[in-house]
C-alpha cells in the first residue's frame, strides 16, 4: 500500500523498519476523482501528497482569468522524484497562503501526510528531515532548470521532448492544460501534434 513511497524515501536516505512503522502509522491512502480540487488559491497547503496512481496538476489563474498549468504530477517510469508529489511546496513549507490551485486530471490514488504529522516525524525519525531537505533542493533545482529550458527552447523542441519523455501524459492531459504547461499556443500544439502523426 505504501511501498512505492517507502522506496522513494530509501533512494535518498536509510529508514529502518522501526522508523518506517512510525512513518506508516501517520500515512493515509486517499482516492480522488477527475476534477476534484486539492488546493484553492488563498488556502494554506496542509498536506503532502504522493501520487501512487493517476495525474494531478498545479496551476494559477492570471488577472484576466486565464489558467496556466505550471506543474503536472504523475508517477510512472519517466517521473522524476519531484513529479510524484502534488503540493504548493512554498505554502506547505511556510504554512502560508498559496497563490496556486491544484486539481485532479485523472483519477488518483495518493499517499497523504499532514504538515503537523510531518513535523512530529521529523523529531522522531531523523532521516525524514534529510529526505525533506533533499526534496526541497530537487524542487528548487527543477524549477530553475524548467525556467531555463522554457526560455531557451522552441515550441517544437519542447513538444518533441515532452512527447518523447512523457507519451502517456500527452494522451491523458487535456490539450489546453498541456499547451499552457509547455508555453505553446493551443493552435500551435494542435499543429505540432498533427505534424508528428
Backbone torsions as a table, in degrees:
resi	resn	phi	psi	omega
1	UNK	NA	-45.8	179.8
2	UNK	-112.7	12.3	-172.4
3	UNK	-63.2	-38.9	-179.6
4	UNK	-63.1	-38.8	178.9
5	UNK	-66.3	-44.1	178.8
6	UNK	-62.1	-41.2	179.7
7	UNK	-60.8	-39.0	178.7
8	UNK	-64.6	-48.0	178.9
9	UNK	-57.3	-40.4	-177.0
10	UNK	-67.3	-18.6	176.4
11	UNK	-75.3	-15.6	-178.5
12	UNK	-109.2	-28.7	-175.9
13	UNK	-158.6	168.0	-178.6
14	UNK	-94.5	131.5	177.4
15	UNK	-126.2	123.8	178.2
16	UNK	-76.2	165.5	177.6
17	UNK	-61.1	-37.7	179.7
18	UNK	-65.6	-42.6	178.3
19	UNK	-67.0	-39.8	179.1
20	UNK	-61.5	-37.3	178.4
21	UNK	-59.4	-39.6	178.0
22	UNK	-65.7	-42.5	179.6
23	UNK	-64.9	-50.0	-175.9
24	UNK	-58.8	-33.8	-178.2
25	UNK	-65.6	-17.1	-178.3
26	UNK	-106.3	-2.2	179.9
27	UNK	-87.2	150.2	175.0
28	UNK	-127.2	142.2	173.8
29	UNK	-101.8	120.6	-174.2
30	UNK	-129.5	138.4	177.0
31	UNK	-105.0	142.0	178.3
32	UNK	-129.6	150.3	177.7
33	UNK	-100.0	153.9	176.1
34	UNK	-49.5	130.5	179.1
35	UNK	95.3	-14.7	178.4
36	UNK	-61.3	139.2	179.0
37	UNK	-91.1	128.8	-179.6
38	UNK	-101.7	-28.0	-177.5
39	UNK	-155.4	138.1	175.3
40	UNK	-112.1	144.0	174.6
41	UNK	-58.3	137.3	-177.9
42	UNK	98.8	-22.5	177.1
43	UNK	-87.1	157.1	175.0
44	UNK	-89.1	132.4	177.7
45	UNK	-76.6	108.5	-174.4
46	UNK	-107.0	2.3	-174.5
47	UNK	-132.8	130.0	172.1
48	UNK	-87.7	119.9	-176.9
49	UNK	-117.1	124.0	177.2
50	UNK	-106.5	129.5	-176.8
51	UNK	-87.7	117.6	171.2
52	UNK	-80.8	-47.1	-179.1
53	UNK	-145.0	150.0	175.0
54	UNK	102.9	-172.2	-176.9
55	UNK	-138.9	138.1	174.3
56	UNK	-137.5	167.9	-179.7
57	UNK	-143.6	155.6	173.4
58	UNK	-110.6	134.5	-179.0
59	UNK	-148.9	165.4	174.3
60	UNK	-130.2	164.3	-179.5
61	UNK	-122.0	125.8	-178.0
62	UNK	-80.0	-179.0	-175.8
63	UNK	-63.0	-25.0	178.6
64	UNK	-85.6	-0.4	179.0
65	UNK	86.2	13.2	-179.9
66	UNK	-90.2	135.3	179.2
67	UNK	-82.9	140.9	173.4
68	UNK	-130.1	114.2	178.0
69	UNK	-77.6	120.4	-177.6
70	UNK	-106.1	-12.5	-178.5
71	UNK	-157.7	137.3	176.1
72	UNK	-120.4	118.7	-177.9
73	UNK	-98.6	135.3	-179.6
74	UNK	-161.2	168.2	-179.2
75	UNK	-139.4	94.5	174.3
76	UNK	-140.5	-172.5	-173.7
77	UNK	-63.7	-21.1	-179.5
78	UNK	-95.5	-1.7	-176.1
79	UNK	-72.2	137.1	168.2
80	UNK	-78.0	163.9	180.0
81	UNK	-55.4	-41.4	-178.1
82	UNK	-71.0	-21.9	179.2
83	UNK	-69.1	-17.5	-172.1
84	UNK	-87.2	-1.6	-179.8
85	UNK	-117.4	145.2	173.5
86	UNK	-124.2	110.9	177.9
87	UNK	-170.1	162.4	168.7
88	UNK	-90.9	103.1	-170.5
89	UNK	-60.8	-40.7	-179.3
90	UNK	-66.3	-46.0	178.7
91	UNK	-61.1	-42.4	-179.9
92	UNK	-65.5	-46.1	-176.9
93	UNK	-65.5	-43.3	-175.9
94	UNK	-93.4	-8.8	-173.2
95	UNK	51.5	50.0	179.3
96	UNK	-119.4	158.2	179.9
97	UNK	-56.6	141.0	179.9
98	UNK	-86.0	152.9	172.7
99	UNK	-100.5	-0.7	-173.7
100	UNK	-111.9	167.4	171.3
101	UNK	-117.2	156.3	172.3
102	UNK	-139.9	138.2	175.8
103	UNK	-145.4	173.2	-175.6
104	UNK	-97.0	125.0	-179.0
105	UNK	-89.3	-38.3	177.6
106	UNK	-138.0	142.2	-178.4
107	UNK	-38.9	134.4	-173.3
108	UNK	-126.0	149.2	165.5
109	UNK	-117.3	123.5	-174.9
110	UNK	-127.5	147.7	171.6
111	UNK	-97.6	123.7	-175.2
112	UNK	-116.3	145.4	177.2
113	UNK	-140.3	124.7	-178.9
114	UNK	-74.7	157.2	178.5
115	UNK	-59.1	-42.9	-179.9
116	UNK	-61.7	-43.6	179.5
117	UNK	-66.5	-35.8	178.0
118	UNK	-64.0	-41.9	178.8
119	UNK	-61.1	-41.7	177.9
120	UNK	-62.9	-45.4	-179.2
121	UNK	-63.1	-36.1	179.3
122	UNK	-62.3	-29.4	176.5
123	UNK	-79.2	-33.7	-175.6
124	UNK	-88.2	-32.6	-176.0
125	UNK	-125.3	100.2	-173.1
126	UNK	-52.8	-41.5	-173.8
127	UNK	-75.1	-8.7	173.4
128	UNK	-67.2	-38.8	177.3
129	UNK	-65.4	-37.3	176.3
130	UNK	-59.7	-46.4	179.3
131	UNK	-60.4	-46.8	-178.8
132	UNK	-64.3	-38.3	177.3
133	UNK	-64.1	-41.6	177.5
134	UNK	-62.4	-43.0	-179.7
135	UNK	-65.1	-39.7	178.9
136	UNK	-60.7	-43.6	178.1
137	UNK	-61.5	-44.2	179.5
138	UNK	-64.0	-39.9	179.8
139	UNK	-60.8	-50.6	-176.9
140	UNK	-68.5	-34.6	176.5
141	UNK	-65.3	-43.1	-178.7
142	UNK	-68.6	-34.7	176.7
143	UNK	-63.5	-46.2	179.1
144	UNK	-61.8	-48.1	-178.7
145	UNK	-61.9	-40.4	179.4
146	UNK	-65.2	-39.4	178.9
147	UNK	-63.8	-44.6	179.0
148	UNK	-63.4	-44.9	-178.9
149	UNK	-59.4	-47.1	-178.1
150	UNK	-67.2	-27.8	-179.0
151	UNK	-82.7	-17.7	-172.2
152	UNK	-118.6	8.1	179.7
153	UNK	-124.5	158.3	177.7
154	UNK	-83.3	162.9	176.2
155	UNK	-56.8	-42.2	-179.3
156	UNK	-62.7	-43.7	179.8
157	UNK	-63.3	-43.1	179.8
158	UNK	-62.8	-41.8	178.7
159	UNK	-64.0	-47.4	-178.4
160	UNK	-62.3	-43.2	178.9
161	UNK	-62.9	-44.8	-178.3
162	UNK	-64.5	-43.7	-178.4
163	UNK	-66.7	-30.1	177.3
164	UNK	-75.6	-42.9	-175.4
165	UNK	-82.7	-30.4	-174.3
166	UNK	-134.6	59.4	-176.0
167	UNK	-60.5	-33.5	179.8
168	UNK	-67.7	-40.2	179.6
169	UNK	-64.2	-35.6	179.5
170	UNK	-58.9	-34.0	-179.6
171	UNK	-85.0	-27.9	-169.6
172	UNK	-102.1	-24.8	-178.2
173	UNK	-89.0	130.7	179.7
174	UNK	-54.1	143.7	-173.1
175	UNK	-58.5	-40.3	-178.1
176	UNK	-66.5	-31.1	176.9
177	UNK	-72.4	-42.4	177.9
178	UNK	-62.3	-41.0	-177.5
179	UNK	-59.8	-48.1	-179.6
180	UNK	-69.1	-33.6	178.0
181	UNK	-63.8	-41.0	-178.2
182	UNK	-85.5	-7.7	-177.9
183	UNK	69.5	39.8	-177.9
184	UNK	-126.1	138.4	175.4
185	UNK	-62.1	141.5	-178.9
186	UNK	-53.6	-38.3	179.3
187	UNK	-65.5	-38.9	179.4
188	UNK	-67.4	-36.9	178.3
189	UNK	-64.8	-42.0	176.9
190	UNK	-58.8	-44.3	-179.4
191	UNK	-63.8	-44.0	179.7
192	UNK	-62.9	-39.6	178.0
193	UNK	-62.7	-44.9	-179.0
194	UNK	-65.3	-38.2	179.9
195	UNK	-65.9	-33.1	-176.8
196	UNK	-83.1	-13.9	-180.0
197	UNK	-83.6	NA	NA
